[in-house]
Amino acid sequence: MSFPQFAFNNIRRNARSYIAFFLSSAFMVMVFFAYAVFMFHPDVTSIELGRNSAAGMKIASYIVFIFAFFFVLYSISAFLKSRNLEFGILTILGARPGQINKLIFMENMLIGLLSILTGMAGGLLLSKMFLLLSTKMIGISDLPFYWPVKAIMVTAAAFLVLFIVISAFTLLFIRKNRVLELLKGTSKPKKEPKASLLLSVLCIALLAAGYWAIRQPLAPKWLLVAAVTGIAGTYFFYTQLSVLAVRLLKLSRRRLWRGTNLLWISEMAYKLKDNARMLFLVTVVTSLACMASSFLLSIYNANRDAYLNSPFALNYTAYHSATETEDTQMIRGRLQAEGIRFTENKVDQLRGSVLDDGKYQMIEILPLSRYNELTPQMGSETEAALPDNDAVLVISGQLDSEKYVKDNRLTMTDFPDRTFTVRKTLKPVIPPFGHYASPLLVVGDDAFNLLSKTSEERNRSAHFTRYLYKIPAWDDRLPAADSLNVALSSELIDKQSDNGDSILDTRSKNYITTKQGASMLGFIGIFIALIFSVSSASFLYFRLHSELAADQRMYRALSKIGLSPGEMSGSATKQIALLFYIPILVAWVQTLVVIRPVLNQIQVYEITVPVLITIGAFLAVQTLYFVIVRARYIHSLKRTMV
């Protein structure tokens, strides 16, 4: 038998150990190759959105490659540690260190080459579907299939270098071990897992600090503090707090000695301690994937609601613009030329600000008569007459009215001599001027005229005029990227005078732009999330398989003294379930804690449903992995029982 044959046979005989690692590596190669096929497509550079998508996929390919590096490094290192006994026997039989290094290098490279070939073959087969799916989701013209020579060369070179570097680097893991240590393999008796009470308290303190930091005003420093403390707290949760929790669970003898609880609870303490780093890694990547997915899904839902909850299709705002008449005539002319029925509403307004905890909160002012004229188009109810010092506050979404109103009184810094009593606070489903507009203070007509006169004397820039265009044909229906709604809105924006004194805001253009950006990031994120999910399952599968021999010896011995196959199956299932589902549970909690305050600060409030959908998807995939792994694991254990 030649040396290459020896290496190949080692892989073939350990196929059960290597299969998850091989499939995960091949999947990473396939995703990287799919991104490369899109990036190097000759027609992508001719489309602006295509160029942006290619740039996004380029960044995603870097993420995939970096993650692949650490995944392969961790996996190969773990494989080597589980084969210490084999290397010890080879050493006794006369194998030199150089020969063992050569064997390991050849095995790693064989798996790497097979992964590269399998991944690129799968990528080639699915490349047409990938191009079709990507263009549909992102919203660009269909890209024809082409022979991706550059993508093949880049993918093959990148992952070939990756496997060569890691294969050479991992040789350091066994070089310093003595023969006696190698022969002991993984059969050395384990010490009872212990946890530090001090480090457990530190874990709680770090998680609390992360929770506090993420609820601070959105800023890079607070996000960094939250990330560092959250990740450190998660690490100590698995290495210390979880082990301490199991030890506390064992204090109740009544619970511990019931059924097979003694068996699985005692074993769980060892498994949590031994697999702490792996569980920590799985939790971090799952949390990142869940947070990103929940964020994008929340943005998508908020974008849809913003369109449906905006009563006016076009919103032209003029700040003493010299081109106001010209622009509005152009808008009316184009709408009439297309035969579109519309209603134009000219609204004169004032803007001011309210001081809250040292920060200025913007607010708009509208006379009651004009507000009541607009209510039929907004689907709202009219308001009764307001005395001079009374007002109604109309606020969108779930903004906190306490930032503007103190003890039912509101004082604007621009008009310090006028304080209004807020008689009512309205939070309509359809805000008057859009989902993200500033709060609106509705005052009596006489009060508005006095404020207008005061602003002319003090600050003329407080005046501005809105032209609101109600187009019934464009309401209650989300537009397509190639619809007249979007095309005409884009044309009007391009033709508007660019003098900085006026703004044309179109509902459909905002919707399509946000949707395309979210769709592009979502499409890229789906594959990265799948990589994280598959890799997590691979980690768990390998850890269980590396402990299979020890578990087989234990359950065989217990079966001799009366442990039934059903009791064994129940005990093993509980342990496997905890390893699979604890990271999902922790990731779900972390996602809710992090996503809610971040999105709330950018005025996105519908968060629970997107998080539940995302976690549900990960839970479904994880359950599929759990069922497959559990069935194989229990089957292997049953074969050893008496």
Residue pairs with C-beta under 8 A, 6 or more apart in sequence:
1 9
3 99
3 102
3 103
3 106
4 106
6 103
7 103
7 106
7 107
7 110
8 110
10 103
10 107
11 18
11 107
11 110
11 111
16 545
17 79
17 82
17 542
17 545
17 546
18 79
18 111
20 537
20 538
20 541
20 542
21 75
21 79
21 111
21 538
21 542
22 111
22 114
22 115
22 118
23 534
23 538
24 71
24 75
24 531
24 534
24 535
24 538
25 68
25 71
25 72
25 111
25 112
25 115
25 119
26 114
26 115
26 118
26 119
26 122
27 119
27 530
27 531
27 534
28 64
28 67
28 68
28 71
28 119
28 531
28 535
29 68
29 115
29 116
29 118
29 119
29 120
29 123
29 155
29 159
30 118
30 119
30 120
30 122
30 123
30 126
31 64
31 527
31 528
31 530
31 531
32 61
32 64
32 65
32 68
32 119
32 155
32 158
32 159
33 119
33 120
33 123
33 124
33 127
33 148
33 151
33 152
33 155
34 123
34 126
34 127
34 130
34 527
35 57
35 58
35 60
35 61
35 64
35 524
35 527
36 61
36 148
36 150
36 151
36 154
36 155
37 123
37 127
37 130
37 131
37 148
37 151
38 44
38 53
38 54
38 57
38 130
38 131
38 134
38 143
39 54
39 57
39 58
39 61
39 151
40 148
40 150
40 151
40 154
41 50
41 54
41 131
41 143
41 146
41 148
42 146
43 50
43 143
43 144
44 50
44 51
44 53
44 54
44 143
45 51
45 54
47 140
47 141
49 138
49 139
49 140
49 516
49 520
50 140
50 143
52 520
53 134
53 138
53 140
53 520
56 520
56 521
56 524
57 524
60 524
60 525
60 527
60 528
63 528
64 527
64 528
64 531
65 158
65 162
67 285
67 531
67 532
67 535
68 159
68 162
69 162
69 166
71 535
71 538
72 112
72 162
72 163
72 166
73 166
73 169
73 170
74 281
74 539
75 538
75 539
75 542
76 108
76 166
76 167
76 170
77 170
77 173
78 542
78 543
78 546
79 542
80 104
80 170
80 173
80 174
81 173
81 186
82 186
82 546
84 174
84 177
84 181
84 182
84 183
84 184
84 185
84 186
85 182
85 183
85 184
85 185
85 186
85 187
86 185
87 100
87 174
87 177
87 182
88 179
88 180
88 181
88 182
88 183
88 184
88 185
89 183
90 99
90 100
90 103
91 100
91 179
91 182
92 179
92 183
95 103
97 175
100 174
101 171
101 175
104 167
104 170
104 171
104 174
105 167
105 168
105 171
108 163
108 166
108 167
108 170
109 163
109 164
109 167
111 163
112 159
112 160
112 162
112 163
112 164
112 167
113 160
113 163
115 159
115 163
116 155
116 156
116 159
116 160
116 163
119 155
119 159
120 152
120 155
120 156
123 130
123 155
124 148
127 145
127 148
128 145
131 142
131 143
131 144
131 145
132 142
133 523
134 143
134 523
135 141
135 142
135 143
137 519
137 520
137 522
137 523
138 516
138 519
138 520
138 523
139 481
139 512
139 515
139 516
139 519
174 182
186 546
186 549
186 550
187 550
190 270
190 274
192 269
193 243
193 246
193 247
193 269
193 270
193 272
193 273
194 243
195 239
195 240
195 241
195 243
195 244
195 247
196 240
197 244
199 236
199 239
199 240
200 236
200 240
200 241
200 244
202 236
202 240
203 233
203 236
203 237
203 240
203 241
204 233
204 241
205 233
206 229
206 230
206 232
206 233
206 236
207 229
207 230
207 233
207 234
207 237
209 225
209 229
209 233
210 225
210 226
210 227
210 229
210 230
210 233
210 593
211 226
211 593
213 222
213 223
213 225
213 226
213 229
214 222
214 223
214 226
214 230
214 593
214 594
214 597
214 598
215 597
216 222
217 601
218 598
218 601
218 602
226 594
230 590
230 594
231 284
234 280
234 283
234 284
234 287
234 586
234 590
235 276
235 280
237 586
238 272
238 276
238 277
238 279
238 280
238 283
239 273
239 276
239 277
239 280
242 272
242 276
242 582
243 269
243 272
243 273
243 276
246 265
246 268
246 269
246 272
247 269
249 255
249 256
249 265
250 256
250 265
250 266
250 269
255 261
256 262
256 265
259 567
260 563
260 567
260 570
260 571
263 558
263 563
263 571
264 570
264 571
264 572
264 574
264 575
267 571
267 575
268 574
268 575
268 578
271 547
271 575
271 578
271 579
272 279
274 543
274 547
275 543
275 579
278 539
278 540
278 543
279 579
279 582
279 583
281 539
282 536
282 539
282 540
282 583
283 582
283 583
283 586
283 587
283 590
285 532
285 535
285 536
286 532
286 533
286 536
286 583
286 584
286 587
286 618
287 586
287 587
287 590
287 591
288 532
289 525
289 528
289 529
289 532
289 533
289 618
290 587
290 588
290 590
290 591
290 611
290 614
290 615
290 618
291 590
291 591
291 594
291 595
292 525
292 528
292 529
293 522
293 525
293 529
293 614
293 617
294 591
294 595
294 607
294 610
294 611
294 614
295 595
295 598
295 599
296 518
296 521
296 522
296 525
297 522
297 610
297 613
297 614
298 595
298 599
298 604
298 606
298 607
298 610
298 611
299 514
299 518
299 604
300 515
300 518
300 519
300 522
301 606
301 609
301 610
302 435
302 603
302 604
302 605
302 606
303 511
303 514
303 515
303 518
304 478
304 511
305 435
305 606
306 434
306 435
306 436
306 510
306 511
307 478
307 479
307 507
307 508
307 510
307 511
308 476
308 478
309 429
309 430
309 431
309 435
310 430
310 431
310 434
310 435
310 507
311 377
311 378
311 379
311 430
311 432
311 470
311 475
312 345
312 377
312 433
312 434
312 468
312 469
312 470
312 507
313 342
313 469
313 470
313 471
313 474
313 475
313 485
313 489
313 506
313 507
313 508
314 331
314 467
314 468
314 469
314 471
314 489
314 492
314 504
314 505
314 506
314 507
315 433
315 434
315 466
315 467
315 468
315 469
315 504
315 505
315 506
315 507
316 327
316 328
316 331
316 466
316 467
316 469
316 496
316 502
316 503
316 504
316 505
317 464
317 465
317 466
317 467
317 502
317 503
317 504
317 505
318 324
318 327
318 464
318 465
318 466
318 467
318 501
318 502
319 461
319 464
319 501
319 502
320 460
320 461
320 463
320 464
320 501
321 327
321 497
321 499
321 501
321 502
322 499
322 501
323 497
323 499
323 501
323 502
324 465
324 502
326 497
327 496
327 497
327 502
327 504
328 344
328 467
330 492
330 495
330 496
331 467
331 469
331 492
331 504
332 344
334 488
334 491
334 492
334 495
335 342
335 469
335 471
335 488
338 484
338 488
340 471
340 473
340 488
341 471
341 472
341 473
342 469
342 470
342 471
343 377
343 469
343 470
344 467
344 468
344 469
345 373
345 374
345 377
345 466
345 467
345 468
345 469
345 470
346 465
346 466
346 467
347 366
347 370
347 374
347 465
347 466
347 467
347 468
348 370
348 463
348 465
349 364
349 365
349 366
349 463
349 464
349 465
349 466
350 364
350 365
350 448
350 451
350 452
350 455
350 462
350 463
350 464
351 362
351 363
351 364
351 365
351 438
351 462
351 464
352 362
352 363
352 364
352 365
352 412
352 413
352 414
352 415
352 441
352 462
353 360
353 361
353 362
353 363
353 412
353 413
353 414
354 360
354 361
354 363
354 403
354 404
354 410
354 411
354 412
354 413
355 361
355 413
356 403
356 404
360 413
361 403
361 404
361 439
362 438
363 404
363 412
363 438
363 439
363 440
363 441
364 433
364 437
364 438
364 439
364 440
364 441
365 440
365 441
365 443
365 448
365 451
366 432
366 440
366 441
366 442
366 443
366 448
367 442
367 443
367 444
367 445
367 448
367 449
368 383
368 385
368 386
368 392
368 442
368 443
368 444
368 445
368 448
369 445
371 383
371 432
371 440
371 442
372 382
372 383
374 432
374 468
375 381
375 382
377 470
378 428
378 430
378 432
379 428
379 429
379 430
380 426
380 428
380 430
380 432
383 392
383 424
383 442
385 444
386 392
386 423
386 442
386 443
386 444
386 447
387 444
388 444
388 446
388 447
389 418
389 419
389 420
389 421
389 447
390 420
390 421
390 423
390 443
390 444
391 410
391 420
391 421
391 422
391 423
391 441
391 442
391 443
391 447
392 422
392 423
392 424
392 425
392 426
392 441
392 442
393 401
393 404
393 405
393 410
393 422
393 424
393 425
393 426
393 439
393 440
393 441
393 442
394 426
394 427
394 428
394 431
394 432
394 439
394 440
394 441
394 442
395 401
395 404
395 425
395 426
395 427
395 431
395 439
395 440
396 427
396 428
396 431
396 434
396 435
396 436
396 437
396 439
396 603
397 427
397 431
397 435
397 603
397 605
398 427
398 600
398 605
399 439
399 603
401 425
401 439
404 410
404 439
405 422
405 425
408 421
408 422
408 423
409 419
409 420
409 421
409 422
410 419
410 420
410 421
410 422
410 441
411 418
411 419
411 420
412 418
414 455
414 458
414 459
414 462
415 451
415 454
415 455
417 454
418 447
418 450
418 451
418 454
420 441
420 443
420 447
431 437
431 440
432 440
433 440
433 466
433 468
434 505
434 507
435 603
436 603
443 451
452 463
455 462
455 463
456 463
474 485
474 507
474 508
478 511
479 485
479 486
479 508
479 511
479 512
480 486
481 512
481 516
483 508
485 508
486 508
486 509
486 512
489 506
489 507
489 508
489 509
490 506
490 509
492 504
492 506
493 504
493 506
493 509
496 502
496 504
529 618
533 618
533 621
533 622
536 583
536 622
537 622
537 625
537 629
540 579
540 580
540 625
540 629
541 625
541 629
543 579
544 576
544 579
544 629
544 633
545 633
548 633
548 636
548 637
551 572
551 637
552 636
552 637
552 640
553 640
555 563
555 568
555 572
555 637
555 640
555 641
556 640
556 641
556 642
558 568
559 565
559 568
559 641
559 642
560 642
563 641
565 638
565 641
568 634
568 637
568 638
568 641
569 634
569 637
569 638
572 630
572 633
572 634
572 637
573 630
573 634
576 626
576 629
576 630
576 633
577 626
577 630
580 622
580 625
580 626
580 629
581 622
581 626
584 615
584 618
584 619
584 622
587 615
587 618
588 611
588 615
591 611
591 614
591 615
592 607
592 608
592 611
595 607
595 611
596 607
599 605
599 607
600 607
